[in-house]
Amino acid sequence: MKKIFYLLVLLSIPAFSQEIALVKYSGGGDWYANPSSLPNLIKYCNTNINTRIKLKPATVEPSSPDLFSYPYVHMTGHGNVVFSDADTSNLKNYLLAGGFLHIDDNYGMNQYIKKEIKKIFPNNNLVEIPANHVIFQKPYSFPNGLPKIHEHDGKRPQAFGIFIKEKLVLLYTYECDLGDGWEDPEVNNDPKDIREKALKMGANIISYLFTN
């Protein structure tokens, strides 16, 4: 109960001197991919949407009680993901308490992550989030929904979610590669407009977390 209370207190405060975290999961996948992504997203949000998030993101394991210290946690990678029973239980309690998990498939995670999400919420299906959802509306408008950042295979980008009492608590971005768009410019040599699009979508996610 103390952990849940602490998280609810965090979420009741505007994004001032808060901290977000990268999830260090098991299974062999590269959870550490895109090391400059979250720091760049934090800088962008602090500059453009008036957040005050600590510039260096933390790292947290899904079974750790520290999970409840972060209102937003992020997962990415190209490979295998395995949640233990302890991971699954802790993640479920975290999300039911008001936490937010964003999973960004960096191409290669999809075949593994869906079954792990099902462990957390066996009775809730991932649903595609429509383009008219608020997460695509403010502070930046994405009238067609999730933008395509990297063209790996020509498939359309999709955003899926788990909703609890009509609130989005788990976001899974697929065929998009937001995290690559958040990286330092020289990493992927993306055009400025593509990076800006990725960062704006990231800012919408962070804004949703603190305003809904």
Summary of the structure (lengths in Angstrom):
residues: 212
radius of gyration: 15.7
end to end distance: 22.3
largest distance: 46.7
contacts: 683
relative contact order: 0.17
helix: 39%
strand: 20%
